[in-house]
Amino acid sequence: MHLANLLGVPGVAVFGPQRPEWFGPRGPHDRVVIRPEFSCRPCSDYCIFDQPYCLRAISSDEVYEAVESQMNHLGKSEKGLNRFFHGL
């Protein structure tokens, strides 16, 4: 995620127990997948539940849609698509 941001490549970041404001991608076209309804964030490794529901609540469909959105964004620009697949 951080290397993609450094190279100007849009990315998708999945957040559970951490806050994207602290560690998240900073690019204008980056996507963050998160379930905001968990008020116990950030907990790091000290989850109050028996498992990290904030991560488990994120569906694979949500992640897929975010990735698909990024790929569509890159596909609109041939230059962006070339940078994504062939480097700078």
C-alpha positions, 0 to 999 in steps of 0.5 A: 500500500505504501509503495503503491502510494509512493509510485502513484498507483491507486490502491485498495486497503482493508482496515480492521482494528486500525484507523485509516487516518493513521496508516491508510493510503493517502492518494486521491484515488485510493480506496479504503474498505472498512466497517465504520460501525465499530467504535472500539477501533483502534484496538491493535492486538487487544480486541475486546471480542473473542475475534476481530469482528471488524475484519470478519464483517468485511465481505469479500464482495466489498473488497472485490467491488473496491478492487473492481472500481480501481481497475475501472479507474485505471482502465479509463486511462491508458497511461494509468493502465500502462503504469499499473502493468509495466511500471513507471 
